[in-house]
């Protein structure tokens, strides 16, 4: 006769979890490393013992040489062939939640194809200044790609492909960075690019990524990732507030270099060197917040990517430094070079999101509803990084 055991109750599950937490740390670590990353992430929420050990377990999973982990896809505007840098983890800073990667292999991919051809003889690549790149981790789902996705017009829901693109959009997969000398990043991803032997070419020294950023895109919808180097940013902001200031360029290369520990200056000395002018990306994010739109949706649109990367931003900063009003400087540069202003960019995003919501008779995924409480949460998270 077959005996069916009684189903375990919630108290039984708690007891079993408590017993697991009593295991020696090295045994528990081995058990966690054997699990899938998303399972480890769920266990981290069970108790303090699991939460304390899961970062190390996940990093050891990342170090597994049999699992290709991080690909950085390099895209040049208008190019038919993309370069791909394969990176592997070399260090984990548990205090700041940062995983450092270095390039180990270089490959190429034709536009429209998922297949990458790897050159085993190359361990790094030289790239032109201004080249854009995105991150892709092996466990992340591939992004939905549309040839006409919100290029210059409205991105309505007339086709199932457009609807799928909106519903499955992930800022993790679409956030775009650019090769510039020095430190580039946003608190979740920081890279250091150095001059190569070829003129006007750069090579990647290292890339650091927030551990929560790596895990975040395993869930849908993805949560907002935590920032690296929070304690350093807090020191900087306290020194900034002591001088009566409140705004600064959160993506300033000097600030990023200080956060990662490559500058020995004091917080007061760094405040003197970091620009007080908000970057173009920060201004777009702030304007989207004011329009009750999630700033993370900005990377969905190609015209926003071009606007953020436009080299005319330095001309705006030069005008402001000379005493011109920031808004007047922005409008003057826009008129001179025939480009959008921040407000016109935000207006196009808003029109596109509203067109999608209307066509599908639903609320657009990135529109923030103040009644739901999500708006306040998102605004607090971004303001901490933009205007603290």
N, C-alpha and C positions, 0 to 999 in steps of 0.2 A: 504494500500500500504506500502510495506517495503522500508524504506529509508536506503541506504547504506552510512555510513559516509565516507568522503574522507580520504584517507590514510594519516597518520601523516608524516610530512616532518622532515628532520634532525633538522631544527631549532625548531620545536615543541618539539622534544625529548630533545633537550638541555634545553628548557624552563622548561619542566617537571622535569628534573634532578635538575635544579637550584632551583626550588620550594621545592623539597625534601630536599635539603641541608639547606633550611631555617627553617626546623622543629627544635624544641627544641632537644638538644642532647639525652635526655633520650628517647624521642619518636622515633627518628631516630635509636637509638641503638636497641630498641625493634623490629623495622621493619627488621633490618639487621639480628638479631638473628633468626628470623623466616624463613630466606632464606637458601638455601643450601650453603655449604661452597664455592663451586666453583663459585656460583653467587655473593657471597660477594667479592670474589677475583677479579672478573671482575669489580664490582662497585668501588673497590679501585683505579682503574686506571682512573676514570671519573673526579674527582676533588679533591682538597686538603682536603675538609671537609670529604669526604668519606674515603680518604686515612688515615686520622688521627684517625678515629673511627673504622675502620674495624678490626685492631688487637684485640681490646677489644671484639668486636662482635664475632669474631671467637673463642676467648678463652671461652666466655660464652657458645658457642655451644659445645666446648670440655667438659665443665663441666656438660653437661646434663647427669644425671645419667642413663637415659633410653637408651643412645647410647653407647654400648661397643666401646671403642676407640682404645687403643694401646695394641697390643700383642707383647711381646718380645719372640721370639722362640729360645730356648736353644738347641744347637746341640752338641753332643759329637761325635768325629770321630768314625765312624763304628757302632754307636748305632742304634738300631731298634726303640727305643722309644725316643721321644723328649719331653722335658719339655717346657711349655709355661707359662710365667708370664704375667698376665693381669694388666696393669697399668692405673691409673687415674690421671688427672691433679690436682695439689694442689696449684700451684702458677704460675703467669705470670709476667715476668720481661719485661715490655713494652719498657724500655730504651734499652735493649739489644736484644729484640725479642726472648726471651727464655721462653719456657713452661717447668715447672718442674713436673715430674711424680713420683708417688710412687706405689709400688706393693700392690695390694689388693687381688689377687687370684692366685692360682697355678693350672695348669692342665697338662695333658699328651696327646700326640698324637702319634699314630703308624705311622711309615714311610709308605708313599704311601696313607695315608688317610688324609682328610681335617677335620675330626671330632675330637674335643678336649673334653676330659672328665675332668670336673672341680671339684676340691676338695675344698668345701666351708669352710673347717676347717683350711686351710692353707692360710696365708697372705704373706708369703715369702718363699724362698727356698734356701738351701745351695748347692753351685755348686763347683765342683773341679776347681782349678786354671787352666787357659788355655782353659776352655770351650768356644766355639765360640757361638755367638748369632747374630740375625738380628732383625730388627724392621718391624712390619706390622701394619698399621693403617686400621681401619675397612672400610674406604671409598676407600682404594687403591684396584686396581684390582689384583687378585692373579697372581704370576709370572708363566711364562711358565717353566715347569720342564721337563728336559730330563735326562734319566738315564746315557746317554753317552755324555752329553754335554761338549765338549771340555776337556774331562778328561785328556788325555795325548797325543792325536793326533790332527790332523787338524779338524776343525769344518766347513766343507764345506756345500754347499747347496743342496746336493744330495737328501734330503727328505724334504717334506713340513714341517715336525716338526722342522727340523733344521732351515729352513728359518724363520718359525714363531718365533722361539726362538731368533734369531738375530734381527728380526724386532721389537719385543715387549720387548726386553731387557730393563730393567730399573735399573740403579745403585742404586736407592733408595731401591729397594727390595733385592738387592744382596750384598750390602756393608756389610762386615763381621767384627765384633768386637770380642774381647777376654777378658775373665774375668781375670783381674790381680789386685793385691792389689793397691788401690789408685784411681787415676783419669785416665780414658781412653776415648779417643774420637778424633774428628777431626775438631772441630769448628762448625759443624752442629749438632753433637750428642756428648754429654759428659755424662759419667756415673761415679758414685763413688761406688767402691766395697770395702767392709770392711770384715775383718776376722770374720768367724762365730764361733760358739762354737765347731764345729767339726774340727779336724786337717786338714790342707791343703784345707779347704773349704771357700768359700766366699759367702756373701749375698749382695744384691743390696740395697744401702742406698737411692739413688735417680737417676733419669735419666733426663737430660735436652735436649730439642730438639728445634732447630730453627723453628719458626713458618712458615717460607718460605719453610722449608724442608717438613713439614707436608702437605702443600698445593701443593707443586711442583709436586708430582706424580699424582695429579688429572688431569694433562694435558699430552698429548702425541704429540710429544716427550717431556719429562719433562725438564723444564728449570734448569739451574744450581742454586742451593739454595744459599741464603745469609748466611754469617757466623754470629754467635753470638759473642758478646764482641769485636766488631771491634775497639772501642776506646781504650780498654785495649791492644789489639795487636799492635795498632799504637804506644802507649806509649812504649811498650817493644821494638819495632823495632827501634824507635828513640834512645833509650838508647843503643841498640846494635850497630847502625851505629855510634854513638858518640865514640865508642871504636874501630872503624875501622873494624868491623866484618859485615858480610852480611848473613851468613848461620846459621841455627839453627834447632834443632829438633822441628818441629811444633806440634808434638804429645807428647811432654815431659810432664810427670805427674805434675811436679812442675809448669810449665807454665800454664797448664789447671787449677790447683788449685788456682793460682793467678788470672786468668781471672774470675773465678766464685766467687771470693771474699773470699776464705777460707784461704788466706795468706795475712798478713798485710805488707809484705815487699815492699820496693820501687822498681821501675822498674830496677834501677841499681843493686840492690841486687839480683833480680830474674835473670838478665843477667848472674851474676856470677854462678848461680846454674843450669841453663839450658844447656843441652848438645849442643855443636856446631856441632856434627856429625849428618848428615842427617839420618833419620830412613830408614830402608829398604823399607818401603812403599813410602817414599818421593823419594828415588832413582829410584824406578820403575816408578813412575809418571813422574819424570824429563826425564828419558830415553824414555818414550813413547812420551812425548812432542817433544823431539829431532827427533823422527821418524815420526812426524806429525800424531800421533794417539791420540785420546781423552783418557786421563788417566782414565776417568770414566769407560772405558770398561774392566779394569783389573779384576773387581769382577765377570766377566762372567766366568772366568776360575778357576777350582778347584785347578790346580797346582799353580796358583798365590796365592790363599788363603793360601795354605800350606806353600809356600815360605815366605810370609809376616809374618806368625805366627811362623816360625821356631825359636827355642830357641838358635840357633847358632849365632844370630845377636849380642848378648852380647859379644861373643868371638871376633867378628870383632871389636867392639868398644874397647875392652881391648887391642887388638893389635895396634890400631890407637893411643890410649892413651899412649902406650909405645913408640911411635915415628915411627911406621911403616906406609908406604904409604897406604892410604885407599884402592886403587885398589889392591895392593899386599896383603893386609890383607883379602880382600874379596875372592880373588882367592885361598889363602892358606886355609881358612876355608872351601871353597867349595870343594877343593881337599881332605881335611882331612875327611870330613863328607859325601862326595859323593852327594852333592846337586848342584843345578843350581847357576849360577851367574846372576846378574841383566841383563846383556846383553843377555844371553841365554834365560831368561824368556821373555824378550821383543821380541826377534827373533821369539819365538814360537807364541806369540800373533800376531805379524805382519803376519806370514805365515798363521795363521788360518783366520785372517780377509781378507787377500788377496785371500785365497782359496774360502771363502764365496762369495766375490765380483765377482770372475771369474766364479764360478758355476752359479751365478744368473745374470751374464751379467749386473752388476750394481755396483755402488760405495757402498762399505760397509758403514753401518750407522755411524760407529765410526771413519772412516778414515776422516781426516781433509783436506779440500781443501783450500789451501792458497789463491786461486783466489776469493773464496766466502766471505772472510773476517771472517769466523767462526774461522779459525785457530788463527788469532791474538787475537780475543776475548777470546778464551779458554786459550791461553797461558798467556794473561795478568791476567786472573782470578786466574790461578794456581800459577803463579809466585808471585802474591801478598801474597799468603799463604805459598809458599815454600821458596822463596829466598829474600823477601823484605829486 
